[in-house]
């Protein structure tokens, strides 16, 4: 059976492929006269439940993490002052900590892939309400990176279906004939990943312990990036 780390790496590869395919599809649909929208962003995860965990090893997770997001949407309906877009989006992110394990500091990693809808409204179509549902994976691993290779030990991991709601502001998109530019978005993901604890042989070198707390939502995701449509 494939390990969680293996699934995580494959999912990350699929995320990159989705980003490339989305960009290519955006080009094709524009040539066909359909104005699709693709977004690329730097993400900042803010997860209150993560910082509230109490592992056996002393320390805590950082309040903010770092990540990368991508999305592609196509219009499916248009009204007098609004448009409805459907598409796919995803993100990969990580949050560091000062919790020291057997081979290194603990890192919380996240991956999200799913479908979503955007409701663009206003004369400029530069504001949107967003919602989505998809696959959400999270794990906690110790990573020791050296110039000759990387050693990794996964303490805990799980996956759940997760939904989100949010809003996006396209900065400067209201100018005449301006359809590309920077955007700022905020999302709230809702998922209950349950009890966080050391798995397998980690009991001999406890880091999280048998119950470090419960990891649930909301997970807030601040996204700053570039969009074109």
DRENBATOR-10159 format. One record per residue (C-alpha): residue number from 1; residue in one letter; chain; x, y, z. Coordinates in steps of 0.25 Angstrom, whole numbers, always signed. Layout:
N
+-----+--------+--------+-------+-------+-------+
: num : residu : chaine :    px :    py :    pz :
+-----+--------+--------+-------+-------+-------+
: NUM :      A :      A :     X :     Y :     Z :
...
+-----+--------+--------+-------+-------+-------+
***
This chain:
229
+-----+--------+--------+-------+-------+-------+
: num : residu : chaine :    px :    py :    pz :
+-----+--------+--------+-------+-------+-------+
:   1 :      X :      A :    +0 :    +0 :    +0 :
:   2 :      X :      A :    +5 :   +14 :    -3 :
:   3 :      X :      A :    +9 :   +22 :    +9 :
:   4 :      X :      A :    +3 :   +36 :   +12 :
:   5 :      X :      A :   +16 :   +43 :    +8 :
:   6 :      X :      A :   +15 :   +36 :    -6 :
:   7 :      X :      A :    +1 :   +40 :    -8 :
:   8 :      X :      A :    +5 :   +54 :    -4 :
:   9 :      X :      A :   +16 :   +55 :   -14 :
:  10 :      X :      A :    +7 :   +49 :   -25 :
:  11 :      X :      A :    -4 :   +59 :   -21 :
:  12 :      X :      A :    +6 :   +70 :   -22 :
:  13 :      X :      A :   +10 :   +66 :   -36 :
:  14 :      X :      A :    -5 :   +66 :   -40 :
:  15 :      X :      A :    -6 :   +80 :   -35 :
:  16 :      X :      A :    +6 :   +85 :   -44 :
:  17 :      X :      A :    +0 :   +77 :   -56 :
:  18 :      X :      A :   -14 :   +84 :   -53 :
:  19 :      X :      A :    -7 :   +98 :   -53 :
:  20 :      X :      A :    +0 :   +95 :   -66 :
:  21 :      X :      A :   -13 :   +89 :   -72 :
:  22 :      X :      A :   -21 :  +101 :   -67 :
:  23 :      X :      A :   -12 :  +111 :   -74 :
:  24 :      X :      A :   -12 :  +104 :   -87 :
:  25 :      X :      A :   -27 :  +102 :   -86 :
:  26 :      X :      A :   -29 :  +117 :   -84 :
:  27 :      X :      A :   -21 :  +120 :   -96 :
:  28 :      X :      A :   -29 :  +111 :  -105 :
:  29 :      X :      A :   -43 :  +116 :   -99 :
:  30 :      X :      A :   -38 :  +130 :  -102 :
:  31 :      X :      A :   -35 :  +127 :  -116 :
:  32 :      X :      A :   -49 :  +120 :  -117 :
:  33 :      X :      A :   -56 :  +133 :  -112 :
:  34 :      X :      A :   -58 :  +129 :   -98 :
:  35 :      X :      A :   -52 :  +137 :   -87 :
:  36 :      X :      A :   -47 :  +127 :   -77 :
:  37 :      X :      A :   -40 :  +132 :   -64 :
:  38 :      X :      A :   -28 :  +126 :   -57 :
:  39 :      X :      A :   -21 :  +130 :   -44 :
:  40 :      X :      A :    -7 :  +128 :   -38 :
:  41 :      X :      A :    -5 :  +132 :   -24 :
:  42 :      X :      A :    +4 :  +132 :   -12 :
:  43 :      X :      A :    -4 :  +127 :    +0 :
:  44 :      X :      A :    -3 :  +130 :   +15 :
:  45 :      X :      A :   -10 :  +119 :   +23 :
:  46 :      X :      A :   -15 :  +124 :   +37 :
:  47 :      X :      A :   -20 :  +112 :   +45 :
:  48 :      X :      A :   -24 :  +115 :   +60 :
:  49 :      X :      A :   -26 :  +100 :   +63 :
:  50 :      X :      A :   -12 :   +97 :   +59 :
:  51 :      X :      A :    -6 :  +107 :   +68 :
:  52 :      X :      A :   -14 :  +102 :   +79 :
:  53 :      X :      A :    -9 :   +88 :   +79 :
:  54 :      X :      A :    -1 :   +83 :   +91 :
:  55 :      X :      A :    +9 :   +73 :   +87 :
:  56 :      X :      A :   +18 :   +65 :   +97 :
:  57 :      X :      A :   +30 :   +71 :   +91 :
:  58 :      X :      A :   +31 :   +86 :   +95 :
:  59 :      X :      A :   +28 :   +96 :   +85 :
:  60 :      X :      A :   +17 :  +101 :   +76 :
:  61 :      X :      A :   +14 :  +104 :   +61 :
:  62 :      X :      A :   +16 :  +117 :   +55 :
:  63 :      X :      A :    +3 :  +126 :   +54 :
:  64 :      X :      A :    +5 :  +127 :   +39 :
:  65 :      X :      A :   +10 :  +118 :   +28 :
:  66 :      X :      A :   +13 :  +119 :   +13 :
:  67 :      X :      A :    +8 :  +112 :    +0 :
:  68 :      X :      A :    +4 :  +113 :   -14 :
:  69 :      X :      A :   -10 :  +113 :   -21 :
:  70 :      X :      A :   -15 :  +112 :   -35 :
:  71 :      X :      A :   -29 :  +112 :   -41 :
:  72 :      X :      A :   -36 :  +112 :   -54 :
:  73 :      X :      A :   -51 :  +116 :   -57 :
:  74 :      X :      A :   -60 :  +118 :   -69 :
:  75 :      X :      A :   -73 :  +126 :   -70 :
:  76 :      X :      A :   -86 :  +118 :   -70 :
:  77 :      X :      A :   -96 :  +129 :   -68 :
:  78 :      X :      A :   -96 :  +144 :   -70 :
:  79 :      X :      A :  -106 :  +154 :   -64 :
:  80 :      X :      A :  -108 :  +169 :   -64 :
:  81 :      X :      A :   -98 :  +172 :   -53 :
:  82 :      X :      A :   -92 :  +158 :   -50 :
:  83 :      X :      A :   -85 :  +146 :   -56 :
:  84 :      X :      A :   -85 :  +131 :   -51 :
:  85 :      X :      A :   -72 :  +124 :   -53 :
:  86 :      X :      A :   -69 :  +109 :   -50 :
:  87 :      X :      A :   -55 :  +103 :   -50 :
:  88 :      X :      A :   -45 :   +95 :   -42 :
:  89 :      X :      A :   -34 :  +100 :   -32 :
:  90 :      X :      A :   -24 :   +95 :   -22 :
:  91 :      X :      A :   -13 :   +99 :   -13 :
:  92 :      X :      A :    -1 :   +93 :    -6 :
:  93 :      X :      A :    +4 :  +100 :    +7 :
:  94 :      X :      A :   +12 :   +97 :   +20 :
:  95 :      X :      A :   +14 :  +103 :   +34 :
:  96 :      X :      A :   +27 :  +102 :   +41 :
:  97 :      X :      A :   +29 :  +100 :   +56 :
:  98 :      X :      A :   +39 :  +100 :   +67 :
:  99 :      X :      A :   +35 :   +86 :   +72 :
: 100 :      X :      A :   +47 :   +77 :   +71 :
: 101 :      X :      A :   +45 :   +63 :   +67 :
: 102 :      X :      A :   +55 :   +51 :   +65 :
: 103 :      X :      A :   +61 :   +56 :   +52 :
: 104 :      X :      A :   +57 :   +71 :   +51 :
: 105 :      X :      A :   +46 :   +81 :   +54 :
: 106 :      X :      A :   +31 :   +77 :   +51 :
: 107 :      X :      A :   +24 :   +83 :   +39 :
: 108 :      X :      A :    +9 :   +83 :   +36 :
: 109 :      X :      A :    +7 :   +81 :   +21 :
: 110 :      X :      A :    -6 :   +83 :   +14 :
: 111 :      X :      A :   -12 :   +80 :    +0 :
: 112 :      X :      A :   -25 :   +83 :    -6 :
: 113 :      X :      A :   -31 :   +80 :   -19 :
: 114 :      X :      A :   -46 :   +83 :   -23 :
: 115 :      X :      A :   -57 :   +89 :   -31 :
: 116 :      X :      A :   -62 :  +103 :   -28 :
: 117 :      X :      A :   -71 :  +114 :   -33 :
: 118 :      X :      A :   -69 :  +129 :   -34 :
: 119 :      X :      A :   -80 :  +139 :   -34 :
: 120 :      X :      A :   -74 :  +152 :   -40 :
: 121 :      X :      A :   -83 :  +164 :   -38 :
: 122 :      X :      A :   -83 :  +179 :   -41 :
: 123 :      X :      A :   -81 :  +187 :   -53 :
: 124 :      X :      A :   -66 :  +184 :   -53 :
: 125 :      X :      A :   -67 :  +170 :   -49 :
: 126 :      X :      A :   -56 :  +172 :   -40 :
: 127 :      X :      A :   -62 :  +166 :   -27 :
: 128 :      X :      A :   -66 :  +152 :   -25 :
: 129 :      X :      A :   -72 :  +142 :   -15 :
: 130 :      X :      A :   -66 :  +128 :   -16 :
: 131 :      X :      A :   -69 :  +114 :   -11 :
: 132 :      X :      A :   -64 :  +100 :   -13 :
: 133 :      X :      A :   -63 :   +86 :    -9 :
: 134 :      X :      A :   -52 :   +76 :   -11 :
: 135 :      X :      A :   -41 :   +67 :    -5 :
: 136 :      X :      A :   -33 :   +72 :    +6 :
: 137 :      X :      A :   -20 :   +65 :   +12 :
: 138 :      X :      A :   -12 :   +69 :   +24 :
: 139 :      X :      A :    +0 :   +63 :   +31 :
: 140 :      X :      A :   +11 :   +66 :   +40 :
: 141 :      X :      A :   +25 :   +62 :   +37 :
: 142 :      X :      A :   +40 :   +64 :   +41 :
: 143 :      X :      A :   +49 :   +67 :   +30 :
: 144 :      X :      A :   +64 :   +68 :   +31 :
: 145 :      X :      A :   +69 :   +74 :   +18 :
: 146 :      X :      A :   +84 :   +73 :   +15 :
: 147 :      X :      A :   +92 :   +75 :    +2 :
: 148 :      X :      A :   +93 :   +60 :    +0 :
: 149 :      X :      A :   +79 :   +57 :    +2 :
: 150 :      X :      A :   +66 :   +58 :   +10 :
: 151 :      X :      A :   +61 :   +50 :   +21 :
: 152 :      X :      A :   +46 :   +50 :   +25 :
: 153 :      X :      A :   +38 :   +44 :   +36 :
: 154 :      X :      A :   +23 :   +45 :   +36 :
: 155 :      X :      A :   +17 :   +46 :   +50 :
: 156 :      X :      A :    +2 :   +47 :   +46 :
: 157 :      X :      A :    -7 :   +50 :   +34 :
: 158 :      X :      A :   -21 :   +49 :   +29 :
: 159 :      X :      A :   -30 :   +53 :   +18 :
: 160 :      X :      A :   -45 :   +58 :   +18 :
: 161 :      X :      A :   -55 :   +65 :    +9 :
: 162 :      X :      A :   -54 :   +80 :   +11 :
: 163 :      X :      A :   -62 :   +92 :    +7 :
: 164 :      X :      A :   -59 :  +106 :    +7 :
: 165 :      X :      A :   -65 :  +120 :    +5 :
: 166 :      X :      A :   -58 :  +133 :    +2 :
: 167 :      X :      A :   -57 :  +146 :    -6 :
: 168 :      X :      A :   -48 :  +152 :   -16 :
: 169 :      X :      A :   -44 :  +166 :   -20 :
: 170 :      X :      A :   -38 :  +168 :   -34 :
: 171 :      X :      A :   -30 :  +181 :   -32 :
: 172 :      X :      A :   -30 :  +190 :   -44 :
: 173 :      X :      A :   -39 :  +181 :   -52 :
: 174 :      X :      A :   -50 :  +192 :   -53 :
: 175 :      X :      A :   -42 :  +200 :   -62 :
: 176 :      X :      A :   -46 :  +200 :   -77 :
: 177 :      X :      A :   -41 :  +188 :   -85 :
: 178 :      X :      A :   -34 :  +183 :   -72 :
: 179 :      X :      A :   -36 :  +169 :   -70 :
: 180 :      X :      A :   -23 :  +164 :   -63 :
: 181 :      X :      A :   -16 :  +169 :   -51 :
: 182 :      X :      A :   -13 :  +166 :   -36 :
: 183 :      X :      A :   -24 :  +161 :   -27 :
: 184 :      X :      A :   -26 :  +159 :   -12 :
: 185 :      X :      A :   -35 :  +147 :    -7 :
: 186 :      X :      A :   -39 :  +142 :    +7 :
: 187 :      X :      A :   -44 :  +128 :    +9 :
: 188 :      X :      A :   -49 :  +120 :   +21 :
: 189 :      X :      A :   -48 :  +104 :   +19 :
: 190 :      X :      A :   -56 :   +96 :   +28 :
: 191 :      X :      A :   -52 :   +82 :   +32 :
: 192 :      X :      A :   -50 :   +73 :   +44 :
: 193 :      X :      A :   -38 :   +65 :   +43 :
: 194 :      X :      A :   -40 :   +59 :   +57 :
: 195 :      X :      A :   -29 :   +55 :   +68 :
: 196 :      X :      A :   -15 :   +58 :   +65 :
: 197 :      X :      A :    -5 :   +48 :   +71 :
: 198 :      X :      A :    +8 :   +40 :   +68 :
: 199 :      X :      A :    +6 :   +28 :   +59 :
: 200 :      X :      A :   +14 :   +15 :   +57 :
: 201 :      X :      A :   +28 :   +15 :   +63 :
: 202 :      X :      A :   +27 :   +29 :   +67 :
: 203 :      X :      A :   +23 :   +24 :   +81 :
: 204 :      X :      A :   +37 :   +21 :   +84 :
: 205 :      X :      A :   +41 :   +35 :   +81 :
: 206 :      X :      A :   +28 :   +43 :   +85 :
: 207 :      X :      A :   +27 :   +57 :   +78 :
: 208 :      X :      A :   +12 :   +59 :   +78 :
: 209 :      X :      A :    +8 :   +49 :   +88 :
: 210 :      X :      A :    -5 :   +41 :   +89 :
: 211 :      X :      A :   -14 :   +53 :   +88 :
: 212 :      X :      A :    -8 :   +67 :   +84 :
: 213 :      X :      A :   -22 :   +72 :   +82 :
: 214 :      X :      A :   -32 :   +73 :   +71 :
: 215 :      X :      A :   -29 :   +79 :   +58 :
: 216 :      X :      A :   -42 :   +85 :   +52 :
: 217 :      X :      A :   -47 :   +98 :   +44 :
: 218 :      X :      A :   -47 :  +108 :   +41 :
: 219 :      X :      A :   -34 :  +109 :   +33 :
: 220 :      X :      A :   -33 :  +123 :   +27 :
: 221 :      X :      A :   -25 :  +125 :   +14 :
: 222 :      X :      A :   -20 :  +139 :   +10 :
: 223 :      X :      A :   -17 :  +139 :    -5 :
: 224 :      X :      A :    -9 :  +149 :   -12 :
: 225 :      X :      A :    -7 :  +147 :   -27 :
: 226 :      X :      A :    -9 :  +150 :   -42 :
: 227 :      X :      A :   -22 :  +147 :   -50 :
: 228 :      X :      A :   -25 :  +148 :   -65 :
: 229 :      X :      A :   -38 :  +147 :   -72 :
+-----+--------+--------+-------+-------+-------+
***
